[in-house]
């Protein structure tokens, strides 16, 4: 089924006008969206709430805010929490990591940082994770724009090729022109949950392009 709700984590986070208090609900959402598997609550506490007066209560409150972002009041229950895998919510980071470059270049937040403008003082472990994910997603963005540029130029579409190349240089001023070969798109394959969410989000049948590519790579990352 098509995704009912789209959440943007690249650039300034956005969830269809849903407002939440503070940055940590967004931090939890991003961490769950990019995780390989559901995450124990204890892990989220150690990343984001270790210094709170009542860490477990702080996490419960913030999970309530995440449920608002998802539009699913019954989600994220139990000692291990994960995002819905039924395709009801679509994340731009899933599309960037798992989809074709043709889908990635259409993302509104493409070239924006993960959780752009947000900082998490006192959460050193989360900040370290965030820095690494920002670099990884920036590399995927650059690769997608390189692919788009090469494809456009190869079919004589100069206007689109120049447009993609300009976006690439804006993202990375040190990037040279594409060298005529396609760069690798994925430093790592998406987890099963992320790929399933992306298939449904983009209206693909199960077993479609993303699923077939994942099977060729051996499934899990």
C-alpha positions in Angstrom: 0.0 0.0 0.0 1.3 3.5 -0.6 2.8 5.3 2.4 0.3 7.5 4.2 2.9 9.6 5.9 6.3 10.9 4.7 9.0 12.0 7.1 12.0 14.0 6.0 15.2 13.6 8.0 17.6 15.1 5.5 17.8 18.9 5.8 15.5 20.4 8.3 13.3 17.6 9.6 9.7 17.7 8.6 6.7 15.3 9.2 3.8 16.8 7.4 3.4 19.7 9.8 3.4 17.6 12.9 5.2 19.5 15.7 7.1 18.0 18.6 8.9 19.5 21.5 12.7 19.4 21.4 15.2 17.7 19.2 15.4 14.3 20.9 12.2 12.9 19.3 13.8 13.5 16.0 17.1 11.9 17.2 15.2 8.7 18.2 13.3 8.7 14.8 16.6 9.0 12.9 18.3 6.4 14.9 15.5 3.9 14.5 15.2 4.7 10.8 18.9 4.0 10.2 19.3 1.0 12.5 19.8 -2.5 11.2 17.2 -3.9 13.6 14.8 -2.9 16.4 16.7 -1.2 19.3 16.5 -2.0 23.0 15.2 0.9 25.1 18.4 0.6 27.2 20.4 1.6 24.1 18.3 4.7 23.5 18.7 5.7 27.2 22.5 5.3 27.0 22.6 7.4 23.9 20.3 10.3 24.8 19.0 10.2 28.4 21.8 8.9 30.5 22.1 12.2 32.5 18.3 12.7 33.0 17.0 12.6 36.5 14.7 9.7 35.5 16.1 8.3 32.2 13.3 5.7 31.6 10.6 8.4 32.1 12.4 10.8 29.8 12.6 8.1 27.1 8.9 7.2 27.5 7.9 10.9 27.1 10.1 11.2 24.0 8.7 8.0 22.5 5.3 9.5 22.9 6.5 12.4 20.7 7.9 10.0 18.1 4.5 8.3 17.9 3.0 11.7 17.0 5.6 12.1 14.2 4.7 8.6 13.0 0.9 9.1 13.4 0.7 5.8 15.1 -0.2 6.0 18.8 0.2 2.2 19.3 3.8 2.0 17.9 7.1 1.6 19.8 5.9 -0.6 22.6 7.9 -3.1 24.5 11.5 -3.3 25.7 12.8 -3.3 22.1 11.4 -0.7 19.7 11.4 -0.4 16.0 9.6 1.5 13.3 6.6 0.2 11.4 7.6 -2.1 8.6 4.3 -2.0 6.8 5.1 0.9 4.5 2.7 3.2 6.3 5.6 5.7 6.9 8.2 6.6 4.3 11.6 8.1 5.2 13.8 10.0 2.8 16.9 8.3 4.2 15.4 4.9 3.2 14.9 6.2 -0.4 18.5 7.6 -0.5 20.1 4.4 0.9 18.0 1.7 -0.9 16.5 3.2 -4.0 17.6 4.0 -7.5 19.3 7.4 -8.2 16.2 8.4 -10.2 14.3 8.3 -6.9 17.0 9.8 -4.8 17.5 13.0 -6.8 13.9 13.9 -6.3 14.1 14.1 -2.6 13.3 17.5 -1.2 16.1 17.4 1.4 18.8 15.9 -0.8 22.2 17.5 -0.1 20.9 18.5 3.3 22.6 17.1 6.4 20.9 14.5 8.5 18.9 16.4 11.2 20.3 19.6 9.9 20.9 22.4 12.5 20.3 20.1 15.4 22.8 19.5 18.2 22.7 17.2 21.2 24.9 18.6 24.0 25.7 16.0 26.7 25.1 13.1 24.3 28.6 12.4 23.1 27.9 8.8 21.9 24.9 10.0 19.9 26.8 12.9 18.4 29.5 10.5 17.3 26.9 8.3 15.6 25.3 11.3 14.0 28.6 12.6 12.6 29.3 9.2 11.0 25.8 8.9 9.5 26.0 12.5 8.1 29.2 11.6 6.3 27.8 8.3 5.0 24.6 9.9 3.7 26.6 12.8 2.2 28.6 10.2 0.3 25.4 8.5 -1.0 24.1 11.8 -2.1 27.2 12.6 -4.0 27.2 9.2 -5.6 23.5 9.6 -6.6 24.2 13.0 -8.2 27.3 11.7 -10.0 25.1 8.8 -11.4 22.4 11.3 -12.4 24.9 13.5 -14.2 26.6 10.7 -16.1 23.2 9.3 -17.1 21.9 12.6 -18.4 25.0 13.3 -20.4 25.1 9.8 -21.8 21.7 10.4 -23.5 22.5 13.9 -24.5 20.3 15.6 -21.9 22.7 18.5 -21.3 20.3 20.7 -19.3 19.7 18.0 -16.7 23.3 17.0 -16.7 24.5 20.5 -16.0 21.8 20.9 -13.3 22.9 17.7 -11.5 26.5 18.6 -11.8 25.8 22.0 -10.3 24.1 20.4 -7.3 27.1 18.1 -6.9 29.5 21.0 -6.9 27.4 22.8 -4.3 27.4 19.8 -2.1 31.2 19.2 -2.6 33.1 22.1 -4.2 36.2 19.8 -4.5 34.3 17.2 -6.5 35.7 17.1 -10.1 33.5 16.3 -13.1 32.3 12.7 -13.4 35.0 10.7 -15.0 32.8 8.7 -17.4 32.1 5.7 -15.2 29.4 5.0 -12.7 30.6 5.2 -9.1 29.4 2.7 -6.5 26.1 3.8 -5.0 26.0 1.9 -1.7 28.8 1.6 0.9 26.4 -0.9 2.6 23.1 -2.5 1.7 20.0 -1.4 3.5 18.5 -3.5 6.3 15.4 -5.6 5.5 13.0 -3.2 7.3 14.4 -0.1 5.5 14.2 -1.8 2.1 10.7 -3.1 2.7 9.6 0.4 3.7 11.2 1.8 0.6 9.6 -0.7 -1.7 6.1 0.1 -0.4 6.8 3.8 -0.2 7.7 4.0 -3.9 4.8 1.8 -4.9 6.9 -1.3 -5.8 5.7 -4.8 -5.6 7.5 -7.0 -3.1 10.2 -8.8 -5.1 10.7 -5.6 -7.2 13.9 -3.9 -8.1 15.1 -3.1 -4.5 14.2 -6.6 -3.3 15.9 -8.2 -6.2 19.1 -6.1 -5.7 19.0 -7.0 -2.0 18.8 -10.7 -2.8 21.8 -10.4 -5.1 23.8 -8.7 -2.3 22.8 -11.5 0.1 20.0 -9.8 2.0 21.2 -8.3 5.3 24.0 -5.8 5.8 
